[in-house]
Amino acid sequence: MLLKDFYTISSLENTAESKYKAMILINEEHEVFKGHFPGNPIMPGVCMMQIIKELTEQITESTLFLQSLSNVKFMALINPFQTPELRLELEISTTEDNLVKVKNVSYFDETVALKLSSVYRKV
C-alpha cells in the first residue's frame, strides 16, 4: 500500500468471469485529508487511481506499472467524513502481450464517483 493506513478492504469478491467488486473504507483521519482540503476534505483523484492499481495487483497477483489511462471521468466529490465506504467494480483482462486492462466504476452509496479505463504492464 503506497499510502499507509489510507484505506482498508472490507471485501473483495469475484462476481463473474473477469469481474470483481471491492468494498473499501477510507480512513478519514489520514494526513492526506488535512491538506486536501482543510475543513473540506476531498479524496484526491490520484489516490483513487492508486487504490484501483493496488486492487488490480492483489487480484492479478502481479506488480503493475501504469502504462495508460483513458476515459477518466471524476463524476462526484468523495468526502471521507460523509461517505467513507466506497464500492469499486472492476473488469480485468490480460492481453496476449501480458498487459492488464481494467475498466472501473467507483461508487459511494448509489452515486457514481469515478469511471476509469487503464492499462498496466506487469513488472
N, C-alpha and C positions, 0 to 999 in steps of 0.2 A: 504494500500500500504506500503510495507516494506521500500522501498526507496522513500522518499517523493519527489515529482516532477520529478521522473526519466522518466516517460512516460505519455502520455495521450492517451486515447482510442478515435480514430476518429469515428469508427463504430464497431458495434458488431451485427452480424446477424446470425439467424438460416437458413442455406441454404438447409438443408434436414434433414430427421429424424436422430437425434444424431450428426449432422454435423454443425459446426459453422465456421464463418470467422470473424476475427478481424483485423482491421487496427489500428495500433498504431504509434504514433510519439514519437521518442526518444528525450529527452532534451539533446542536445549535450553539453550544458554548465554545466551539472551536475558534482558535485565533483568527482564522480567515474572516470570520464574520465581524470581528472587531474593526477591521479595516475596509470591509466591503459590505455595507457602508455603516458607519457608526450611527446607531439609533434607527436604522432602516436596513437590517441585514438582508442581503440578496445572494443567492447561490451564484458564484462566478461560472460563466459558461464553460471555461476551460476545466473547471473541476468536474462538471457533468461529463465532459468528453473523457476525462481521465477515469472516472468511475466506469463508463462504458468499456473502455480499454481493459481495465482490471477485471471486470466481469467476464469479458471475452477471453482473457488469458486464463482465468480459472476454468471456464467451460472447455476451452480447447487444450488445456494443459500445456500451453506454449508461452514463450516470451515473445511479445509482439512489438513491432515498431510501426508507428503510424505512417502510411505511405500517402494516402489522400483522403480528403473529405469532400462530400458533395451533398447538395440538398440539405444544408444545415439551417434549420428554422427554429429559433427560440420563440415560442408562442406565448409563454406566460412566465412571469417572475416567480421564483421559488423563494419564499420567506421561510427559513427553517423554524422559526418560532410559531408560525401559523400552520404550516404543513410539513412537518419533519419526516413523514413517511412518504416514500416515492415508490412507484411501480415502474419497472423498466421491462419492456418487451423487446426481445432481440431475436432476429432471424439471422443465423450464422451459416455461411457456406465457405468451403475451401475450394479454390480453383485448381486446375491441373498444374499450374506453376507455383503451387503452395502459398498463394495469397489467401488471406482470410477476409471475406466480405461480410459486413454487418449492416443490417437495417435496424434502426432503433426508434421506438416511440417511448417517451418517458412521460409519466403522469403523476399528478398529485390529485387525490380524490378522483374525479372523472374528468379533470381538466388536463388537456394535452399541454405539456410544458416544453417539450423538445422533440423534434423529428430530425434524424441524422442518418446519413449513409456514409460508411467509412470503409477503407481498405487498409489492411495491415499486412506486413510481411513478417514471417517468422524469422527470429534471430537465434 
